[in-house]
Amino acid sequence: MTPSDTHRAIEAVWRIESPRLIASLTRLVRDISAAEDLAHDALVAALEQWPGSGIPANPGAWLMTAARRRGIDQLRRRSLADRRHDTLAYELGASGAADPPDLDAAMDDDIGDDLLRLMFTACHPVLATEARVALTLRLLGGLTTEEIARAFVVSEPTIAQRIVRAKRTLAKAQVPYEVPRGPDREARLSSVLDVIYLVFNEGYSATTGDDWVRPALCDEALRLGRVLAELMPGQAEVHGLVALMELQASRLRARVGPRGEAVRLTDQNRARWDRVLIRRGMAALGRADALGTGRGPYAMQAAIAACHARATAVDDTDWAEIARLYADLVRLTGSPIVRLNHAVAVAMADGPEAGLSLVEALASDPALEAYHYLPAARGDLLEKLDRRAEARTEFERAAALTKNARERELLLERARACEGQPR
């Protein structure tokens, strides 16, 4: 294996093992920053040694051993007069005892709990949403600061500051490294699910930049969701979120044309939809329903996505069922965005006039004032009603509101298509 091959292998190992490693170290040192520093020290050691010695049979255990030893070495170079250092040295095994005889078992013991604790800590409500996303991708997704910055089209220093501030906020608030119980657990789980889905959505329909989709972010969100489903198999909404992401991810290849242009759902080549992901999504939705606790918002959205997945063509879609599901979701969430989606589904089921009246009722909602999908939906319905001059105005307004270049191109193209046509 060449040095470059070894480095690529190390990068792959790190992406897989770093969440487990940081989670285990955080349990030991009770400090996310210290745990991440020790993990990165172990990565440096791997980059130095593995090209010559080869990749070990159990790279995760090797990295854990290296991280523990680095921590011990750091403590020995400092004064151990501080009681905190004494405690930390004891927890790391610096009291003179040898490393545990079965480090593989030490890595596996409570690893599920460790990952769960880290996930709930990184998504703590004390942090702003942007900070939760950045910290989650850094600690649990294994992404570098540069990769996160590129994905969200912000500067690398901005992401770095968010991560640093997030760690400081957690430390200052003395947030315990634990999975909460009772009502707090349910509230925090909602935050965890929201962060994972926010990451997925940014990959599925990028808010800014030149790319319409960012599959790598979808992959990371799906991986986190699948891990969470394994760790919390009795939570229906966890399975609901996984189902939703699997079903939506099945369309990713069809959402982009040969030149990177955005492709609407109605224009997609459904032969390009990933049938494996569809089957996985249907199975996850089945697991959510089998728990018998009723559908939450994510499971309901997954059921809507399942209606699309079952249809081999747009005309075969059960729009009446989708409209009914959206009506249920409106009653559950009260979200104006869900109301807009319900209006679009009604238009597909009962005709554009019926949908337009619902869309018009949302025009004064302040929550949708800068939401470009509102004028885009209105433009689509006006175009279907042959009110093309008005449709053109709405498409141009939507294009001015979106920050994604590919979406802007699509909206302006639709506006141009309305030129010179009857009012």
C-alpha positions in Angstrom: 0.0 0.0 0.0 1.4 3.4 -1.0 1.6 6.3 1.5 -1.2 8.0 -0.3 -3.4 4.9 -0.1 -2.6 4.6 3.6 -3.6 8.2 4.2 -6.9 7.7 2.4 -7.5 4.6 4.5 -6.7 6.6 7.7 -9.2 9.3 6.6 -11.9 6.6 6.1 -11.1 5.0 9.5 -11.3 8.4 11.2 -14.6 9.2 9.6 -16.0 5.9 11.0 -14.2 5.7 14.3 -14.0 9.4 15.5 -17.6 9.6 16.9 -17.1 6.4 18.9 -13.7 7.6 20.0 -14.7 11.1 21.1 -17.8 9.7 22.8 -15.8 7.2 24.8 -13.2 9.8 25.7 -15.8 12.3 26.8 -17.2 9.7 29.2 -13.7 9.4 30.7 -12.7 13.1 30.9 -16.1 14.7 31.1 -15.0 17.5 28.7 -15.8 17.5 25.0 -12.9 19.8 24.1 -10.4 17.7 26.0 -11.8 14.5 24.4 -11.6 16.0 20.9 -8.1 17.1 21.5 -7.0 13.7 22.7 -8.8 12.1 19.7 -7.0 14.3 17.3 -3.7 13.6 19.0 -4.4 9.9 18.3 -5.1 10.7 14.7 -1.7 12.5 14.4 -0.1 9.4 15.9 -1.8 7.2 13.3 -0.7 9.5 10.5 2.9 9.2 11.7 3.0 5.5 12.4 0.6 3.6 10.2 2.3 4.4 6.9 5.3 2.4 8.2 3.6 -0.2 10.4 0.4 -0.7 8.4 -3.2 -0.3 9.5 -3.8 -2.3 12.7 -6.5 -5.1 12.8 -8.6 -3.0 15.1 -8.0 0.6 14.3 -10.6 1.9 16.8 -8.9 0.2 19.7 -5.5 1.4 18.5 -6.8 5.0 18.4 -8.3 4.6 21.8 -5.1 3.3 23.3 -3.1 6.2 21.7 -5.6 8.8 23.0 -5.4 7.4 26.5 -1.6 7.4 26.5 -1.5 10.9 25.0 -3.7 12.1 27.9 -1.5 10.4 30.4 1.6 11.9 28.9 0.1 15.4 28.9 -0.8 15.1 32.6 2.6 13.8 33.5 4.2 16.8 31.9 2.1 19.1 34.0 1.9 19.6 37.7 -0.4 17.0 39.3 -0.9 19.2 42.4 -4.3 20.2 41.1 -6.9 17.8 42.4 -8.7 17.9 39.0 -5.6 16.6 37.3 -5.3 13.8 39.9 -8.9 12.8 39.2 -8.4 13.0 35.5 -5.2 11.0 35.7 -6.9 8.3 37.7 -9.8 8.1 35.2 -7.4 7.8 32.3 -5.5 5.1 34.1 -2.4 7.2 35.0 -2.3 5.8 38.5 0.5 3.4 37.5 -1.8 0.6 36.3 -1.3 -0.9 32.9 -3.9 -0.4 30.1 -6.9 -2.6 30.4 -6.1 -6.1 29.2 -9.1 -6.1 26.8 -9.2 -2.7 25.2 -11.6 -4.0 22.5 -14.1 -4.7 25.2 -13.4 -1.3 26.8 -14.2 0.4 23.5 -17.5 -1.6 23.1 -18.7 -1.3 26.7 -21.6 1.2 26.7 -20.5 2.6 23.3 -24.2 2.9 22.4 -24.8 5.0 25.6 -21.7 7.0 24.9 -22.8 7.9 21.4 -26.3 8.7 22.6 -24.9 11.0 25.3 -22.7 12.8 22.8 -25.6 13.2 20.4 -27.9 14.7 23.1 -25.0 16.9 24.4 -24.2 18.3 21.0 -27.9 19.0 20.3 -28.6 20.6 23.7 -31.2 23.5 23.6 -28.8 25.8 25.4 -27.0 26.1 22.0 -28.3 28.1 19.0 -29.5 25.9 16.1 -26.5 26.8 13.9 -24.1 25.8 16.7 -25.9 22.5 17.3 -25.6 21.7 13.6 -21.9 22.6 13.4 -21.0 20.7 16.6 -23.0 17.6 15.6 -21.3 17.4 12.2 -17.9 17.9 13.7 -18.2 15.4 16.6 -20.7 12.8 15.2 -20.3 13.3 11.5 -16.5 13.4 11.5 -16.5 16.4 9.1 -13.7 18.9 9.2 -14.3 22.6 9.8 -13.5 23.2 6.1 -16.1 20.6 5.0 -18.8 22.1 7.2 -18.1 25.6 6.0 -18.2 24.5 2.4 -21.5 22.6 2.9 -23.2 25.6 4.4 -21.5 28.2 2.2 -20.0 30.2 5.1 -16.5 31.1 5.9 -14.3 28.5 7.7 -13.5 31.0 10.6 -17.3 31.4 11.1 -17.8 27.7 11.5 -14.7 27.4 13.8 -16.1 30.2 16.0 -19.4 28.5 16.2 -17.8 25.2 17.3 -15.6 26.9 19.9 -18.4 29.0 21.3 -20.6 25.9 21.4 -18.1 24.0 23.5 -17.6 27.0 25.8 -21.4 27.4 26.2 -21.7 23.7 27.2 -18.9 24.0 29.7 -20.1 27.3 31.2 -23.7 25.9 31.5 -22.2 22.8 33.0 -24.3 20.7 30.7 -24.1 17.1 32.0 -22.8 14.4 29.6 -25.9 12.3 29.8 -29.2 11.3 28.2 -31.9 13.1 30.1 -34.9 11.3 31.6 -38.6 11.8 31.6 -40.1 15.0 30.0 -36.6 16.4 29.4 -35.6 13.4 27.3 -38.6 13.9 25.0 -37.9 17.6 24.6 -34.2 17.0 23.9 -35.0 14.1 21.5 -37.0 16.6 19.5 -34.0 18.8 19.3 -31.8 15.9 18.2 -34.2 14.9 15.4 -34.6 18.5 14.3 -30.8 19.0 13.9 -30.4 15.7 12.0 -33.2 16.7 9.6 -31.9 20.2 9.2 -28.6 18.7 8.1 -30.5 16.4 5.7 -32.6 19.2 4.2 -29.5 21.3 3.6 -28.2 18.4 1.5 -31.5 17.7 -0.2 -32.3 21.3 -1.1 -29.4 23.6 -0.5 -30.4 27.1 0.7 -27.5 28.9 -0.8 -24.6 28.4 -3.2 -24.3 27.0 -6.7 -25.3 23.3 -6.0 -29.0 22.3 -5.9 -28.2 19.2 -3.8 -25.3 18.2 -1.5 -25.5 14.4 -1.3 -22.7 14.2 1.3 -24.8 16.0 3.9 -27.7 13.7 3.2 -25.4 10.8 3.7 -24.2 12.1 7.0 -27.7 12.8 8.3 -28.9 9.4 7.2 -26.0 7.8 9.0 -26.8 9.7 12.2 -30.4 8.8 11.9 -29.7 5.1 11.4 -27.4 5.1 14.4 -30.0 6.8 16.5 -32.6 4.3 15.4 -30.3 1.5 16.6 -29.7 3.2 19.9 -33.4 4.1 20.5 -35.4 1.4 18.8 -38.5 2.1 20.9 -39.0 5.7 19.7 -41.4 5.8 16.8 -40.4 9.3 15.6 -36.8 8.2 15.3 -37.9 5.5 12.8 -40.2 8.1 11.2 -37.4 10.5 10.6 -35.2 7.7 9.2 -38.1 6.6 6.9 -38.5 10.2 5.7 -34.9 10.7 4.9 -34.5 7.3 3.2 -37.5 8.0 0.9 -36.5 11.5 0.1 -32.9 10.5 -0.5 -34.1 7.9 -3.0 -34.9 10.8 -5.4 -31.5 12.6 -5.2 -30.2 11.4 -8.5 -33.3 12.4 -10.3 -33.4 15.9 -8.7 -30.4 17.1 -10.8 -30.1 17.3 -14.6 -27.0 16.5 -16.6 -25.7 20.1 -16.3 -26.4 20.3 -12.6 -29.8 22.1 -13.1 -32.6 21.6 -10.7 -35.4 19.2 -11.8 -38.9 19.5 -10.3 -40.7 16.4 -8.9 -43.2 16.5 -11.7 -40.4 16.4 -14.3 -38.2 13.7 -12.7 -37.3 10.4 -14.3 -38.7 8.0 -11.7 -36.6 5.2 -13.2 -33.7 7.0 -11.5 -35.2 6.8 -8.1 -33.3 4.4 -5.8 -35.5 1.4 -5.1 -33.2 0.1 -2.3 -33.6 3.3 -0.4 -37.4 3.2 -1.0 -37.6 -0.3 0.4 -35.5 0.8 3.4 -37.8 3.8 3.9 -40.9 1.7 3.8 -39.5 -0.7 6.3 -38.6 2.1 8.7 -42.1 3.6 8.4 -43.4 0.1 9.2 -41.3 -0.1 12.3 -42.6 3.3 13.4 -46.2 2.3 12.9 -45.7 -1.1 14.6 -44.8 0.6 17.9 -48.5 1.7 18.0 -47.8 5.1 19.6 -49.4 7.1 16.7 -47.6 9.0 14.0 -45.7 12.2 14.9 -44.7 14.9 12.4 -41.7 13.0 10.9 -43.7 9.7 10.4 -46.5 11.7 8.8 -44.1 13.3 6.4 -42.7 9.9 5.7 -46.2 8.6 4.9 -46.5 11.5 2.4 -43.2 10.6 0.8 -44.3 7.0 0.6 -47.3 8.0 -1.5 -44.9 9.6 -4.0 -42.6 6.5 -3.9 -45.5 4.2 -4.7 -46.5 6.1 -7.8 -44.7 5.1 -11.0 -45.8 8.4 -12.6 -47.1 11.8 -11.5 -50.6 11.0 -12.7 -50.6 7.8 -10.6 -50.0 9.7 -7.4 -52.7 9.5 -4.8 -53.0 13.3 -4.3 -56.2 13.0 -2.3 -54.4 10.8 0.3 -51.5 13.3 0.3 -53.9 16.2 0.8 -55.5 14.3 3.7 -52.1 13.5 5.3 -51.1 17.2 5.0 -54.4 18.2 6.6 -53.6 15.9 9.6 -50.1 17.4 9.7 -51.5 20.9 9.8 -53.7 20.0 12.7 -50.7 18.5 14.5 -48.1 21.3 13.8 -50.0 24.4 12.8 -47.0 25.2 10.6 -47.7 27.7 7.8 -45.2 25.9 5.6 -47.2 22.7 6.0 -50.3 24.7 5.2 -48.6 25.8 1.9 -47.8 22.1 1.1 -51.4 21.2 1.9 -52.6 23.8 -0.6 -50.4 22.5 -3.3 -51.6 18.9 -2.7 -55.2 20.2 -2.8 -54.5 21.8 -6.1 -53.2 18.5 -7.5 -56.2 16.6 -6.2 -59.0 19.1 -6.8 -57.7 21.6 -9.4 -55.6 24.8 -9.3 -58.5 27.0 -8.3 -59.1 25.1 -5.1 -55.4 25.3 -4.3 -55.0 28.9 -5.2 -57.6 30.0 -2.8 -55.7 28.3 0.0 -52.4 29.8 -1.1 -53.9 33.3 -1.3 -55.1 32.9 2.3 -51.4 32.5 3.3 -50.2 35.6 1.5 -50.4 37.8 4.6 -48.7 35.3 7.0 -45.5 37.1 8.3 -43.8 33.7 8.7 -43.9 33.3 4.9 -42.9 36.8 4.0 -39.5 35.8 2.8 -40.3 32.2 1.9 -39.7 31.9 -1.8 -41.8 28.8 -2.1 -45.0 30.8 -1.5 -44.7 33.0 -4.7 -43.3 29.9 -6.5 -46.4 27.9 -5.6 -48.7 30.8 -6.5 -46.9 31.2 -9.9 -47.3 27.5 -10.6 -51.1 27.6 -10.0 -51.5 30.9 -11.9 -49.7 29.4 -14.9 -52.0 26.4 -14.8 -55.0 28.8 -14.8 -53.5 30.5 -17.9 -52.9 33.7 -15.9 -49.4 33.9 -17.3 -48.5 37.5 -16.7 -49.3 37.2 -13.1 -47.5 33.9 -12.9 -44.4 35.5 -14.4 -44.4 38.2 -11.7 -44.6 35.5 -9.0 -41.8 33.4 -10.5 -39.6 36.5 -10.7 -40.4 37.4 -7.1 -39.6 33.9 -6.0 -36.3 34.0 -7.9 -35.4 37.2 -6.1 -36.0 35.6 -2.7 -34.0 32.4 -3.2 -30.3 32.3 -2.4 -29.6 29.1 -4.4 -28.3 29.8 -7.9 -29.7 26.6 -9.4 -33.2 27.3 -8.0 -33.0 30.9 -9.2 -32.2 29.6 -12.7 -35.2 27.3 -12.7 -37.6 30.0 -11.5 -36.3 32.6 -14.0 -36.7 30.0 -16.8 -40.3 29.5 -15.7 -40.8 33.2 -15.7 -39.4 33.5 -19.3 -41.7 30.7 -20.4 -44.7 32.9 -19.4 -43.6 35.8 -21.6 -45.9 36.9 -24.5 -48.6 34.5 -23.4 -52.3 35.3 -22.8 -53.2 36.9 -19.5 
